[in-house]
Amino acid sequence: MTKVTAQMSVSLDGFYAGPMDPRDPKDMAGWMAGPEAPGFFRVTRWVVDAMSWRERLGFAGGERSISSEIVEETFAAAGAYVMGRRMFDGGEVPWGDDPPFRAPVFVVTHRPREVVPREGGTSFTFVTEGVERAVELARAAAGDKDVAIAGGGTLLRAALAAGLVEQLELHIVPVLLGSGLRLFDESLGLADDEGIELTPTRVVETPEVTHIRYAVCGRSHLALDDRGRNGEASK
């Protein structure tokens, strides 16, 4: 049964990249020299080192490890993807004619564009009606596989806020970045007495990264807990 999944690599203090670079992400040379790239490449180093990722991009080398198996598993599970326009703009040139997705990709954007077909089964369809519509189209295209929210962080938060994500996997890297693009912030739209509950379903630890998979249980009311006072506050 198709489910909507999301996954992201983050630092221990919750950042998935350095401070946002104001330049156009298509300016790859400029972006690589800017403030955003160092943090991004640090938290995704484990991916670049994975043999399955390198093979997917046609590169040699890499490590055959449990992390490589997780990358392979993630690709195998996805029948369609949803991503933000900034991620597409930054990846369009580096991904080349044979992007790693090999499935339909639906790009959430305010700027219309014709469908971009690529080799290997990848196509990029630009959706201007919002993340809900993009997920709907991706579900229809995914068959019996999953819909994967590919990023970036802004899109992932929007999908969580809309209650669309059923499974979230965080790849937590043992580094403190101190500042940058934070994965979870006030744009989740939660009230002061509200949270989004998660249930861990798998934990895989390695020296380079800890992979934690969660079932997303939805929004909940946050209640005051007076048990430490022997119930006196409720009497």
C-alpha positions, 0 to 999 in steps of 0.5 A: 500500500502506497505511503508518503515518506520523507527523509533528511540528513541533519546535524545533531543540532537540527540543521540540514545545510549552512546559512542560506545562500541568496544566489540562484542555486543554478549558479553551482560554482557560486553556491559551492563557494557560499555559506550553505554548501559546507554544512550541506556536504558535512551532513550528507557525507555519509551518502556520498561515501555510500557505494549504492549512491555512487553507483546510482550516479555512475561513479566508482568507489564508495563503501559497501555498508549498512548506510549504503544498504539504506540508500539502496532501500530508499531508492527501491521503495520509491515509485514517485517523488515530490520535491521543491523548486529550489532543490530542482534548480540546484540539481538539474545540471549536476544530475545530468541526463540520467538523474538518480530518481528513475521515477516520476518527480513532481516539483512544487513551484510557483513558476510553470514549466513544461515537463522535463523528460530524462533518461532512465524513467525520470521525468520532472512535472511542475505543479503550481497548485501546492504540495497537496496536489503534487502528492496526489499526482505522485500517488497516482504515478507511484503504483504500489510503491511509496511517494518520497518527499525528496526535499528540501526542508521547506517542502518537507515542513509544508508536507508535515504541516499538511498531515501528508507524511506517514513515515519520516526518517532522519539521518542524524550526523554527529556534528554541531553546525551552530547555524544554518537551515534548520529542518524544523521551525515555526513554519510547521504552524503548530500552536503553543499547546500542540505537537506532532507525535512520532513513534520510532520504528527503526534505529540503525547506529553507525559511527558516521550517522544514526538512522532513525525511522519514525511513524508520523502519528499526527498532531496532538494536544500538549497537556501540563503534567503535574504528576511530580507534585503528587497531583496537588495541582489538580485537586 
